[in-house]
Amino acid sequence: MKCTHLIVSGRVQGVFFRANVRDKALQLGLNGYAKNLENGDVEIVAEGAEDQLEKFIDFIRKGPGIASVAGIQVKHKEPENFKSFKIL
């Protein structure tokens, strides 16, 4: 199991971005969370199989729904063993 920490910038708040991210994470069997940050970015922590995480990141890069992703910071970290994927 791998764990990825993402900071996503662009038009990602107020456009159902986190809901789309959660739905895709659940579809791919990933656990973790998506959370709005005060500066307008969204923080995402996702863990699961490496190939599924790659699909997930590709999905986010495209800016799901009406979101417009300007940039993504990707870091890998130790898994935290989340039990589901939540919107915080």
BADRENTOR-98114 format. One record per residue (C-alpha): residue in three letters; residue number from 1; x, y, z. Coordinates in steps of 0.5 Angstrom, whole numbers, plus 500, padded with zeros to 3 digits. Layout:
residues N
+------+------+-----+-----+-----+
! resn ! resi !   x !   y !   z !
+------+------+-----+-----+-----+
!  ALA !  NUM !   X !   Y !   Z !
...
+------+------+-----+-----+-----+
end
This chain:
residues 88
+------+------+-----+-----+-----+
! resn ! resi !   x !   y !   z !
+------+------+-----+-----+-----+
!  MET !    1 ! 500 ! 500 ! 500 !
!  LYS !    2 ! 502 ! 507 ! 498 !
!  CYS !    3 ! 500 ! 514 ! 501 !
!  THR !    4 ! 500 ! 520 ! 497 !
!  HIS !    5 ! 499 ! 527 ! 500 !
!  LEU !    6 ! 497 ! 533 ! 495 !
!  ILE !    7 ! 496 ! 540 ! 495 !
!  VAL !    8 ! 492 ! 542 ! 489 !
!  SER !    9 ! 491 ! 549 ! 487 !
!  GLY !   10 ! 487 ! 553 ! 482 !
!  ARG !   11 ! 479 ! 553 ! 482 !
!  VAL !   12 ! 478 ! 548 ! 487 !
!  GLN !   13 ! 473 ! 550 ! 492 !
!  GLY !   14 ! 466 ! 552 ! 491 !
!  VAL !   15 ! 466 ! 547 ! 485 !
!  PHE !   16 ! 464 ! 540 ! 488 !
!  PHE !   17 ! 472 ! 538 ! 487 !
!  ARG !   18 ! 472 ! 535 ! 494 !
!  ALA !   19 ! 466 ! 531 ! 492 !
!  ASN !   20 ! 468 ! 529 ! 485 !
!  VAL !   21 ! 475 ! 527 ! 488 !
!  ARG !   22 ! 472 ! 523 ! 494 !
!  ASP !   23 ! 467 ! 519 ! 489 !
!  LYS !   24 ! 473 ! 517 ! 484 !
!  ALA !   25 ! 477 ! 515 ! 490 !
!  LEU !   26 ! 472 ! 510 ! 493 !
!  GLN !   27 ! 471 ! 508 ! 485 !
!  LEU !   28 ! 479 ! 506 ! 485 !
!  GLY !   29 ! 479 ! 503 ! 492 !
!  LEU !   30 ! 483 ! 509 ! 496 !
!  ASN !   31 ! 482 ! 511 ! 503 !
!  GLY !   32 ! 484 ! 518 ! 506 !
!  TYR !   33 ! 481 ! 525 ! 506 !
!  ALA !   34 ! 480 ! 532 ! 502 !
!  LYS !   35 ! 480 ! 538 ! 506 !
!  ASN !   36 ! 479 ! 545 ! 504 !
!  LEU !   37 ! 485 ! 550 ! 506 !
!  GLU !   38 ! 484 ! 557 ! 508 !
!  ASN !   39 ! 489 ! 559 ! 502 !
!  GLY !   40 ! 484 ! 557 ! 497 !
!  ASP !   41 ! 487 ! 550 ! 495 !
!  VAL !   42 ! 485 ! 543 ! 497 !
!  GLU !   43 ! 489 ! 538 ! 501 !
!  ILE !   44 ! 488 ! 531 ! 499 !
!  VAL !   45 ! 491 ! 525 ! 503 !
!  ALA !   46 ! 490 ! 518 ! 499 !
!  GLU !   47 ! 493 ! 511 ! 500 !
!  GLY !   48 ! 492 ! 505 ! 496 !
!  ALA !   49 ! 495 ! 501 ! 491 !
!  GLU !   50 ! 500 ! 505 ! 487 !
!  ASP !   51 ! 497 ! 504 ! 480 !
!  GLN !   52 ! 490 ! 506 ! 483 !
!  LEU !   53 ! 494 ! 512 ! 486 !
!  GLU !   54 ! 497 ! 514 ! 479 !
!  LYS !   55 ! 490 ! 514 ! 476 !
!  PHE !   56 ! 487 ! 518 ! 482 !
!  ILE !   57 ! 492 ! 523 ! 480 !
!  ASP !   58 ! 491 ! 523 ! 473 !
!  PHE !   59 ! 484 ! 524 ! 474 !
!  ILE !   60 ! 485 ! 530 ! 479 !
!  ARG !   61 ! 490 ! 533 ! 474 !
!  LYS !   62 ! 484 ! 534 ! 469 !
!  GLY !   63 ! 480 ! 538 ! 474 !
!  PRO !   64 ! 474 ! 534 ! 475 !
!  GLY !   65 ! 467 ! 537 ! 474 !
!  ILE !   66 ! 468 ! 545 ! 473 !
!  ALA !   67 ! 474 ! 545 ! 477 !
!  SER !   68 ! 480 ! 548 ! 474 !
!  VAL !   69 ! 487 ! 545 ! 477 !
!  ALA !   70 ! 493 ! 550 ! 476 !
!  GLY !   71 ! 498 ! 546 ! 480 !
!  ILE !   72 ! 499 ! 540 ! 484 !
!  GLN !   73 ! 504 ! 538 ! 489 !
!  VAL !   74 ! 505 ! 531 ! 490 !
!  LYS !   75 ! 509 ! 528 ! 496 !
!  HIS !   76 ! 509 ! 521 ! 498 !
!  LYS !   77 ! 509 ! 519 ! 506 !
!  GLU !   78 ! 508 ! 513 ! 510 !
!  PRO !   79 ! 501 ! 510 ! 510 !
!  GLU !   80 ! 496 ! 512 ! 516 !
!  ASN !   81 ! 491 ! 506 ! 515 !
!  PHE !   82 ! 485 ! 510 ! 513 !
!  LYS !   83 ! 478 ! 506 ! 513 !
!  SER !   84 ! 475 ! 510 ! 508 !
!  PHE !   85 ! 475 ! 517 ! 504 !
!  LYS !   86 ! 472 ! 523 ! 507 !
!  ILE !   87 ! 471 ! 530 ! 506 !
!  LEU !   88 ! 473 ! 534 ! 512 !
+------+------+-----+-----+-----+
end
